[in-house]
């Protein structure tokens, strides 16, 4: 499962936001294509954060309909639609304004 770290973590950025931003970028740019399994521990290691903020980011992405959480802790990215891409753009814009 490839994942790209889009930027180094900012001094005032929480690990949860950092994880969320990176995962959202990887999903919306199709680095994590639809249906690919997502492993918390792999992402945590790649981003150099603990699993808790990654888990929180995954739950948020699930609430926003970017990730599907299946039984037995299987996670996968969902097919992107125009609605999800617009939502992602709005989220990126909000995060940039902080």
N, CA, C and O of each residue as an XYZ file, in Angstrom:
392
protein
N       0.849     -1.177      0.000
C       0.000      0.000      0.000
C       0.889      1.232      0.000
O       1.528      1.520      1.012
N       0.947      1.950     -1.078
C       1.762      3.167     -1.102
C       1.039      4.311     -0.416
O      -0.188      4.397     -0.450
N       1.798      5.171      0.194
C       1.250      6.410      0.745
C       2.357      7.448      0.675
O       3.520      7.151      0.948
N       1.991      8.649      0.312
C       2.960      9.729      0.233
C       2.737     10.703      1.377
O       1.601     11.039      1.711
N       3.817     11.144      1.962
C       3.761     12.186      2.975
C       3.840     13.499      2.215
O       4.852     13.786      1.576
N       2.775     14.304      2.277
C       2.709     15.478      1.412
C       3.543     16.654      1.909
O       3.964     17.497      1.117
N       3.777     16.713      3.190
C       4.601     17.786      3.736
C       5.021     17.408      5.143
O       4.379     16.564      5.768
N       6.084     18.011      5.656
C       6.464     17.725      7.047
C       5.435     18.320      8.005
O       4.767     19.305      7.691
N       5.326     17.713      9.153
C       4.360     18.167     10.153
C       4.738     19.546     10.671
O       5.887     19.795     11.036
N       3.749     20.440     10.698
C       3.953     21.801     11.199
C       4.031     21.773     12.722
O       3.476     20.885     13.370
N       4.719     22.745     13.273
C       4.921     22.806     14.733
C       3.595     22.818     15.498
O       3.473     22.147     16.522
N       2.606     23.566     15.020
C       1.348     23.710     15.753
C       0.255     22.751     15.276
O      -0.893     22.858     15.709
N       0.601     21.821     14.394
C      -0.385     20.896     13.834
C      -0.505     19.643     14.694
O       0.499     19.016     15.032
N      -1.730     19.285     15.042
C      -1.929     18.070     15.837
C      -1.632     16.846     14.972
O      -1.720     16.896     13.745
N      -1.284     15.768     15.627
C      -1.007     14.519     14.911
C      -2.255     14.025     14.198
O      -2.162     13.429     13.125
N      -3.419     14.267     14.782
C      -4.680     13.857     14.165
C      -4.925     14.634     12.868
O      -5.288     14.042     11.852
N      -4.728     15.953     12.898
C      -4.912     16.762     11.687
C      -3.873     16.414     10.620
O      -4.186     16.338      9.432
N      -2.644     16.206     11.060
C      -1.571     15.825     10.141
C      -1.917     14.504      9.444
O      -1.750     14.375      8.232
N      -2.391     13.542     10.204
C      -2.782     12.245      9.644
C      -3.965     12.404      8.694
O      -3.979     11.830      7.605
N      -4.949     13.181      9.112
C      -6.137     13.416      8.285
C      -5.753     14.066      6.959
O      -6.177     13.609      5.898
N      -4.959     15.121      7.013
C      -4.556     15.845      5.800
C      -3.827     14.929      4.832
O      -4.101     14.943      3.632
N      -2.904     14.137      5.345
C      -2.139     13.243      4.484
C      -3.012     12.139      3.890
O      -2.893     11.826      2.705
N      -3.871     11.559      4.687
C      -4.755     10.514      4.174
C      -5.729     11.074      3.142
O      -5.951     10.461      2.098
N      -6.307     12.230      3.430
C      -7.240     12.835      2.492
C      -6.542     13.135      1.161
O      -7.098     12.881      0.093
N      -5.334     13.672      1.231
C      -4.573     13.934      0.011
C      -4.331     12.645     -0.768
O      -4.518     12.608     -1.984
N      -3.920     11.602     -0.079
C      -3.610     10.329     -0.738
C      -4.857      9.688     -1.354
O      -4.765      9.025     -2.387
N      -6.001      9.876     -0.738
C      -7.246      9.328     -1.290
C      -7.706     10.155     -2.486
O      -8.059      9.600     -3.526
N      -7.703     11.477     -2.343
C      -8.241     12.326     -3.410
C      -7.331     12.394     -4.636
O      -7.795     12.730     -5.726
N      -6.054     12.084     -4.477
C      -5.148     12.068     -5.627
C      -4.967     10.656     -6.178
O      -4.158     10.431     -7.078
N      -5.727      9.709     -5.630
C      -5.746      8.325     -6.094
C      -4.431      7.585     -5.836
O      -4.171      6.551     -6.452
N      -3.610      8.103     -4.938
C      -2.433      7.345     -4.503
C      -2.921      6.113     -3.737
O      -2.358      5.025     -3.863
N      -3.976      6.302     -2.941
C      -4.695      5.185     -2.323
C      -5.957      4.985     -3.152
O      -6.972      5.624     -2.876
N      -5.921      4.116     -4.161
C      -7.071      3.962     -5.053
C      -8.256      3.302     -4.349
O      -8.088      2.674     -3.304
N      -9.448      3.444     -4.918
C     -10.645      2.838     -4.321
C     -10.472      1.333     -4.114
O      -9.966      0.619     -4.980
N     -10.904      0.882     -2.953
C     -10.878     -0.544     -2.651
C      -9.597     -1.051     -2.018
O      -9.560     -2.179     -1.527
N      -8.543     -0.242     -2.016
C      -7.276     -0.697     -1.440
C      -7.422     -0.788      0.092
O      -8.050      0.067      0.717
N      -6.842     -1.818      0.668
C      -6.869     -1.981      2.123
C      -5.943     -0.955      2.762
O      -4.857     -0.681      2.251
N      -6.374     -0.398      3.871
C      -5.598      0.627      4.576
C      -5.206      0.067      5.938
O      -6.064     -0.374      6.702
N      -3.929      0.085      6.237
C      -3.426     -0.446      7.507
C      -2.986      0.704      8.412
O      -2.108      1.491      8.058
N      -3.613      0.785      9.584
C      -3.290      1.853     10.538
C      -1.810      1.879     10.893
O      -1.183      2.938     10.893
N      -1.263      0.720     11.192
C       0.133      0.675     11.653
C       1.094      1.132     10.562
O       2.072      1.819     10.857
N       0.836      0.765      9.313
C       1.691      1.187      8.205
C       1.656      2.709      8.057
O       2.696      3.352      7.908
N       0.452      3.274      8.100
C       0.310      4.726      7.966
C       0.971      5.437      9.133
O       1.670      6.432      8.939
N       0.757      4.936     10.343
C       1.372      5.545     11.529
C       2.891      5.557     11.410
O       3.531      6.564     11.713
N       3.467      4.451     10.974
C       4.920      4.386     10.789
C       5.389      5.344      9.702
O       6.394      6.034      9.874
N       4.678      5.389      8.599
C       5.061      6.250      7.481
C       5.000      7.738      7.874
O       5.854      8.527      7.472
N       3.980      8.108      8.664
C       3.818      9.507      9.083
C       4.573      9.831     10.366
O       4.633     10.988     10.783
N       5.147      8.807     10.990
C       5.882      8.969     12.244
C       4.998      9.541     13.359
O       5.376     10.479     14.059
N       3.816      8.946     13.497
C       2.883      9.280     14.574
C       2.390      7.969     15.185
O       2.618      6.895     14.628
N       1.718      8.062     16.324
C       1.168      6.845     16.923
C      -0.099      6.430     16.181
O      -0.599      7.168     15.332
N      -0.608      5.259     16.501
C      -1.797      4.747     15.815
C      -3.068      5.485     16.216
O      -4.021      5.525     15.438
N      -3.104      6.069     17.407
C      -4.320      6.743     17.869
C      -4.731      7.904     16.962
O      -5.893      7.953     16.559
N      -3.838      8.846     16.616
C      -4.277      9.920     15.716
C      -4.636      9.417     14.317
O      -5.494      9.996     13.651
N      -3.987      8.353     13.876
C      -4.339      7.759     12.583
C      -5.744      7.175     12.668
O      -6.547      7.358     11.752
N      -6.044      6.484     13.746
C      -7.374      5.909     13.944
C      -8.436      7.011     13.969
O      -9.503      6.865     13.372
N      -8.137      8.127     14.671
C      -9.074      9.254     14.731
C      -9.282      9.864     13.345
O     -10.402     10.226     12.986
N      -8.209      9.978     12.574
C      -8.314     10.507     11.213
C      -9.147      9.577     10.339
O      -9.954     10.038      9.533
N      -8.956      8.282     10.495
C      -9.716      7.289      9.729
C     -11.197      7.368     10.076
O     -12.044      7.290      9.186
N     -11.518      7.521     11.354
C     -12.923      7.645     11.755
C     -13.550      8.892     11.147
O     -14.694      8.857     10.693
N     -12.804      9.991     11.136
C     -13.313     11.222     10.524
C     -13.518     11.028      9.018
O     -14.536     11.448      8.469
N     -12.561     10.398      8.363
C     -12.695     10.134      6.930
C     -13.872      9.205      6.644
O     -14.521      9.320      5.604
N     -14.140      8.300      7.552
C     -15.297      7.421      7.408
C     -16.595      8.226      7.538
O     -17.530      8.033      6.761
N     -16.646      9.120      8.514
C     -17.835      9.979      8.671
C     -18.054     10.867      7.449
O     -19.189     11.194      7.102
N     -16.951     11.254      6.797
C     -17.028     12.104      5.601
C     -17.214     11.273      4.324
O     -17.284     11.831      3.228
N     -17.296      9.934      4.461
C     -17.544      8.989      3.363
C     -16.374      8.847      2.392
O     -16.584      8.591      1.206
N     -15.150      9.010      2.878
C     -13.966      8.768      2.062
C     -13.398      7.369      2.292
O     -12.694      6.829      1.439
N     -13.708      6.786      3.450
C     -13.206      5.462      3.819
C     -14.372      4.626      4.327
O     -15.267      5.134      5.002
N     -14.352      3.357      4.001
C     -15.352      2.408      4.473
C     -14.682      1.512      5.511
O     -13.618      0.949      5.256
N     -15.302      1.382      6.675
C     -14.783      0.497      7.722
C     -15.623     -0.774      7.693
O     -16.830     -0.749      7.930
N     -14.960     -1.873      7.399
C     -15.623     -3.164      7.276
C     -15.364     -4.005      8.527
O     -14.509     -3.651      9.339
N     -16.098     -5.125      8.694
C     -15.851     -6.004      9.846
C     -14.394     -6.461      9.935
O     -13.680     -6.509      8.934
N     -13.983     -6.784     11.122
C     -12.628     -7.245     11.434
C     -11.575     -6.182     11.126
O     -10.462     -6.496     10.704
N     -11.946     -4.921     11.344
C     -11.025     -3.783     11.222
C     -10.406     -3.640      9.831
O      -9.286     -3.148      9.695
N     -11.128     -4.065      8.813
C     -10.657     -3.876      7.442
C     -11.108     -2.486      6.995
O     -12.284     -2.139      7.106
N     -10.168     -1.705      6.494
C     -10.452     -0.351      6.040
C     -10.129     -0.266      4.556
O      -9.153     -0.856      4.093
N     -10.946      0.466      3.816
C     -10.634      0.649      2.399
C     -11.140      2.006      1.946
O     -12.135      2.520      2.457
N     -10.441      2.573      0.984
C     -10.875      3.849      0.428
C     -12.042      3.593     -0.521
O     -12.160      2.519     -1.110
N     -12.900      4.601     -0.656
C     -14.090      4.471     -1.486
C     -13.903      5.155     -2.830
O     -13.021      5.997     -2.998
N     -14.737      4.784     -3.773
C     -14.744      5.412     -5.101
C     -15.038      6.902     -4.944
O     -15.981      7.287     -4.253
N     -14.235      7.724     -5.584
C     -14.439      9.166     -5.496
C     -15.545      9.605     -6.448
O     -15.613      9.172     -7.598
N     -16.401     10.470     -5.937
C     -17.439     11.067     -6.763
C     -17.193     12.568     -6.791
O     -16.375     13.085     -6.030
N     -17.891     13.251     -7.655
C     -17.753     14.700     -7.723
C     -18.137     15.346     -6.396
O     -17.533     16.341     -5.994
N     -19.119     14.799     -5.727
C     -19.537     15.333     -4.430
C     -18.407     15.195     -3.420
O     -18.120     16.138     -2.683
N     -17.759     14.026     -3.377
C     -16.648     13.829     -2.447
C     -15.464     14.727     -2.791
O     -14.807     15.253     -1.893
N     -15.187     14.905     -4.068
C     -14.087     15.794     -4.450
C     -14.371     17.236     -4.047
O     -13.470     17.943     -3.596
N     -15.607     17.672     -4.206
C     -15.973     19.019     -3.756
C     -15.846     19.145     -2.248
O     -15.394     20.170     -1.737
N     -16.247     18.093     -1.535
C     -16.121     18.093     -0.082
C     -14.649     18.149      0.319
O     -14.283     18.871      1.246
N     -13.809     17.391     -0.376
C     -12.373     17.389     -0.087
C     -11.781     18.775     -0.319
O     -10.980     19.254      0.483
N     -12.176     19.419     -1.417
C     -11.682     20.766     -1.699
C     -12.065     21.714     -0.569
O     -11.248     22.525     -0.132
N     -13.302     21.614     -0.098
C     -13.748     22.465      1.013
C     -12.952     22.189      2.281
O     -12.592     23.118      3.004
N     -12.673     20.909      2.554
C     -11.894     20.553      3.741
C     -10.473     21.090      3.650
O      -9.951     21.637      4.622
N      -9.839     20.936      2.479
C      -8.488     21.471      2.294
C      -8.473     22.983      2.477
O      -7.561     23.536      3.093
N      -9.486     23.640      1.938
C      -9.570     25.097      2.046
C      -9.722     25.526      3.508
O      -9.079     26.483      3.939
N     -10.560     24.834      4.266
C     -10.733     25.138      5.691
C      -9.433     24.927      6.461
O      -9.070     25.743      7.308
N      -8.741     23.843      6.171
C      -7.506     23.540      6.881
C      -6.414     24.543      6.539
O      -5.595     24.876      7.395
N      -6.387     25.018      5.329
C      -5.393     25.995      4.909
C      -5.609     27.347      5.586
O      -4.656     28.087      5.829
N      -6.892     27.669      5.894
C      -7.233     28.944      6.506
C      -6.910     28.991      7.992
O      -6.930     30.066      8.592
N      -6.615     27.853      8.592
C      -6.324     27.811     10.041
C      -5.019     28.465     10.363
O      -4.626     28.517     11.528
